[in-house]
Amino acid sequence: MTRILITDDHAIVRTGLRTLLTSEPEMELVGEASGGYEAIELAEKLHPDVLLLDLSMPDLDGIQVTRVVKAKFPDLRILILTVHEDQALLREAIRAGASGYIVKRAAESELISAINVVMRGDMVVDPALMRGLLTDTVPPTSQASEVAEQLTPREVQVLKLIVQG
């Protein structure tokens, strides 16, 4: 059973997430927070497995919450659920310790899948943002062939699947 704490400053979003998550037999919604400080307090009190976290909140943003919560609970998985399709925010969230980053326009099944992925200890990034992230990290074409030659066949296969989303 995956224990989930949701944090979003919009009540209607929390209601939708509550409805979705309570319909999943392997997931348990343990709490809801409407802001960053409340999220930290509830994480300390409830010890969820996954913190589903919005980035934009009026009191403490999701990046700051991620840093604080990961410092206190390094094993807690944090899945950012946001409207921001911004490469800089994605990178900052990952550096802060987020296990995943998906956008709110994702389908319900994508969110459930993302929760399962982070629970396995893997990272998930919205496919639309993954291309930009890879473009930023892959060296220029002249060096790309040298890097590709150093990859194992399995690493090449995984990289292709990541690019495909």
C-alpha positions as a Markdown table, in Angstrom:
| # | Residue | x | y | z |
|---|---|---|---|---|
| 1 | Met | 0.0 | 0.0 | 0.0 |
| 2 | Thr | 1.5 | 3.3 | -1.1 |
| 3 | Arg | 0.8 | 6.1 | 1.4 |
| 4 | Ile | 0.3 | 9.5 | -0.4 |
| 5 | Leu | 0.2 | 13.1 | 0.9 |
| 6 | Ile | -1.0 | 15.7 | -1.6 |
| 7 | Thr | -0.2 | 19.3 | -1.5 |
| 8 | Asp | -1.8 | 21.9 | -3.7 |
| 9 | Asp | -3.2 | 25.4 | -2.9 |
| 10 | His | -6.2 | 24.9 | -5.1 |
| 11 | Ala | -9.1 | 23.0 | -3.4 |
| 12 | Ile | -10.5 | 21.8 | -6.7 |
| 13 | Val | -7.2 | 20.2 | -7.6 |
| 14 | Arg | -7.0 | 18.4 | -4.3 |
| 15 | Thr | -10.5 | 17.2 | -4.7 |
| 16 | Gly | -9.7 | 15.7 | -8.1 |
| 17 | Leu | -6.6 | 14.1 | -6.8 |
| 18 | Arg | -8.4 | 12.7 | -3.8 |
| 19 | Thr | -11.1 | 11.2 | -6.0 |
| 20 | Leu | -8.5 | 9.6 | -8.3 |
| 21 | Leu | -6.2 | 8.3 | -5.6 |
| 22 | Thr | -9.0 | 6.9 | -3.4 |
| 23 | Ser | -10.2 | 4.8 | -6.3 |
| 24 | Glu | -6.8 | 3.1 | -6.6 |
| 25 | Pro | -6.8 | -0.1 | -4.4 |
| 26 | Glu | -3.0 | 0.0 | -3.9 |
| 27 | Met | -2.9 | 3.6 | -2.8 |
| 28 | Glu | -3.9 | 5.3 | 0.4 |
| 29 | Leu | -4.4 | 9.0 | 0.7 |
| 30 | Val | -3.1 | 9.9 | 4.2 |
| 31 | Gly | -3.4 | 13.6 | 4.1 |
| 32 | Glu | -3.9 | 16.9 | 2.2 |
| 33 | Ala | -2.1 | 20.1 | 2.5 |
| 34 | Ser | -2.9 | 23.5 | 1.0 |
| 35 | Gly | 0.5 | 25.0 | 1.4 |
| 36 | Gly | 4.2 | 24.4 | 1.8 |
| 37 | Tyr | 4.5 | 24.8 | 5.6 |
| 38 | Glu | 1.5 | 22.5 | 6.1 |
| 39 | Ala | 3.0 | 19.9 | 3.8 |
| 40 | Ile | 6.2 | 19.8 | 5.9 |
| 41 | Glu | 4.2 | 19.5 | 9.1 |
| 42 | Leu | 2.0 | 16.7 | 7.7 |
| 43 | Ala | 5.0 | 14.9 | 6.2 |
| 44 | Glu | 6.6 | 14.8 | 9.7 |
| 45 | Lys | 3.4 | 13.7 | 11.3 |
| 46 | Leu | 2.0 | 11.2 | 8.7 |
| 47 | His | 5.2 | 9.7 | 7.2 |
| 48 | Pro | 3.9 | 9.2 | 3.7 |
| 49 | Asp | 5.7 | 7.2 | 1.0 |
| 50 | Val | 5.0 | 9.8 | -1.7 |
| 51 | Leu | 4.5 | 13.5 | -1.5 |
| 52 | Leu | 2.6 | 14.7 | -4.5 |
| 53 | Leu | 3.6 | 18.4 | -4.6 |
| 54 | Asp | 2.6 | 21.5 | -6.5 |
| 55 | Leu | 5.4 | 24.0 | -7.3 |
| 56 | Ser | 3.4 | 27.3 | -7.0 |
| 57 | Met | 2.0 | 27.9 | -3.6 |
| 58 | Pro | 1.6 | 31.2 | -1.7 |
| 59 | Asp | 3.6 | 30.5 | 1.4 |
| 60 | Leu | 6.5 | 28.2 | 0.5 |
| 61 | Asp | 7.1 | 26.9 | -3.0 |
| 62 | Gly | 7.5 | 23.3 | -4.0 |
| 63 | Ile | 11.2 | 23.5 | -4.5 |
| 64 | Gln | 11.8 | 24.8 | -1.0 |
| 65 | Val | 9.4 | 22.2 | 0.4 |
| 66 | Thr | 11.4 | 19.5 | -1.5 |
| 67 | Arg | 14.7 | 20.6 | 0.0 |
| 68 | Val | 13.3 | 20.7 | 3.6 |
| 69 | Val | 11.5 | 17.4 | 3.4 |
| 70 | Lys | 14.3 | 15.5 | 1.6 |
| 71 | Ala | 16.8 | 16.8 | 4.3 |
| 72 | Lys | 14.5 | 15.3 | 7.0 |
| 73 | Phe | 13.2 | 12.3 | 5.2 |
| 74 | Pro | 15.7 | 11.2 | 2.4 |
| 75 | Asp | 13.7 | 8.1 | 1.5 |
| 76 | Leu | 10.4 | 10.0 | 0.9 |
| 77 | Arg | 9.6 | 10.2 | -2.8 |
| 78 | Ile | 8.5 | 13.6 | -4.0 |
| 79 | Leu | 6.6 | 13.8 | -7.2 |
| 80 | Ile | 6.1 | 17.3 | -8.5 |
| 81 | Leu | 2.7 | 17.9 | -10.2 |
| 82 | Thr | 2.6 | 21.3 | -11.8 |
| 83 | Val | 1.4 | 23.5 | -14.6 |
| 84 | His | 5.0 | 24.8 | -15.2 |
| 85 | Glu | 6.6 | 23.3 | -18.3 |
| 86 | Asp | 9.8 | 25.0 | -17.6 |
| 87 | Gln | 13.2 | 23.4 | -18.1 |
| 88 | Ala | 14.9 | 25.5 | -15.4 |
| 89 | Leu | 12.2 | 24.6 | -12.8 |
| 90 | Leu | 12.5 | 20.9 | -13.8 |
| 91 | Arg | 16.3 | 21.0 | -13.2 |
| 92 | Glu | 15.9 | 22.9 | -10.0 |
| 93 | Ala | 13.3 | 20.3 | -8.7 |
| 94 | Ile | 15.6 | 17.4 | -9.6 |
| 95 | Arg | 18.6 | 19.1 | -7.8 |
| 96 | Ala | 16.4 | 19.7 | -4.8 |
| 97 | Gly | 15.6 | 16.0 | -4.6 |
| 98 | Ala | 12.4 | 15.4 | -6.5 |
| 99 | Ser | 11.8 | 11.9 | -7.7 |
| 100 | Gly | 9.6 | 13.0 | -10.6 |
| 101 | Tyr | 8.1 | 15.9 | -12.4 |
| 102 | Ile | 4.9 | 15.8 | -14.4 |
| 103 | Val | 2.5 | 18.4 | -15.7 |
| 104 | Lys | -1.1 | 18.7 | -14.6 |
| 105 | Arg | -2.4 | 18.2 | -18.1 |
| 106 | Ala | -1.2 | 14.5 | -17.8 |
| 107 | Ala | -3.8 | 11.8 | -18.0 |
| 108 | Glu | -5.0 | 10.1 | -14.8 |
| 109 | Ser | -3.3 | 6.9 | -15.9 |
| 110 | Glu | 0.0 | 8.8 | -16.3 |
| 111 | Leu | -0.2 | 10.2 | -12.8 |
| 112 | Ile | -0.9 | 6.7 | -11.3 |
| 113 | Ser | 2.0 | 5.3 | -13.4 |
| 114 | Ala | 4.3 | 8.1 | -12.3 |
| 115 | Ile | 3.5 | 7.3 | -8.6 |
| 116 | Asn | 4.3 | 3.6 | -9.2 |
| 117 | Val | 7.6 | 4.5 | -11.0 |
| 118 | Val | 8.8 | 6.7 | -8.1 |
| 119 | Met | 7.8 | 4.0 | -5.6 |
| 120 | Arg | 10.1 | 1.6 | -7.4 |
| 121 | Gly | 12.9 | 4.0 | -6.8 |
| 122 | Asp | 13.1 | 5.3 | -10.4 |
| 123 | Met | 12.7 | 8.8 | -11.7 |
| 124 | Val | 10.0 | 10.0 | -13.9 |
| 125 | Val | 9.9 | 13.2 | -16.1 |
| 126 | Asp | 7.0 | 14.3 | -18.3 |
| 127 | Pro | 7.9 | 13.2 | -21.8 |
| 128 | Ala | 7.4 | 16.7 | -23.2 |
| 129 | Leu | 10.1 | 18.0 | -20.9 |
| 130 | Met | 12.4 | 15.0 | -21.2 |
| 131 | Arg | 13.4 | 16.0 | -24.8 |
| 132 | Gly | 14.5 | 19.4 | -23.6 |
| 133 | Leu | 16.4 | 18.0 | -20.6 |
| 134 | Leu | 18.2 | 15.5 | -22.8 |
| 135 | Thr | 19.0 | 18.3 | -25.4 |
| 136 | Asp | 20.6 | 20.3 | -22.6 |
| 137 | Thr | 22.7 | 17.5 | -21.4 |
| 138 | Val | 23.8 | 15.8 | -24.6 |
| 139 | Pro | 27.0 | 17.2 | -26.0 |
| 140 | Pro | 27.2 | 18.7 | -29.5 |
| 141 | Thr | 26.9 | 16.3 | -32.4 |
| 142 | Ser | 30.7 | 16.2 | -32.9 |
| 143 | Gln | 31.0 | 14.7 | -29.4 |
| 144 | Ala | 27.8 | 12.7 | -29.5 |
| 145 | Ser | 29.2 | 9.9 | -31.5 |
| 146 | Glu | 32.1 | 9.5 | -29.1 |
| 147 | Val | 29.7 | 9.4 | -26.2 |
| 148 | Ala | 27.4 | 6.9 | -28.0 |
| 149 | Glu | 30.4 | 4.6 | -28.6 |
| 150 | Gln | 30.9 | 4.5 | -24.8 |
| 151 | Leu | 27.3 | 3.4 | -24.1 |
| 152 | Thr | 26.4 | -0.3 | -23.7 |
| 153 | Pro | 23.6 | -1.6 | -26.1 |
| 154 | Arg | 21.2 | -1.6 | -23.1 |
| 155 | Glu | 22.0 | 2.0 | -22.3 |
| 156 | Val | 21.4 | 3.0 | -25.9 |
| 157 | Gln | 18.0 | 1.2 | -25.8 |
| 158 | Val | 17.0 | 2.9 | -22.5 |
| 159 | Leu | 18.1 | 6.3 | -23.9 |
| 160 | Lys | 16.0 | 5.8 | -27.0 |
| 161 | Leu | 12.9 | 4.8 | -24.9 |
| 162 | Ile | 13.4 | 7.9 | -22.7 |
| 163 | Val | 13.5 | 10.2 | -25.8 |
| 164 | Gln | 10.3 | 8.5 | -27.1 |
| 165 | Gly | 8.6 | 9.2 | -23.8 |
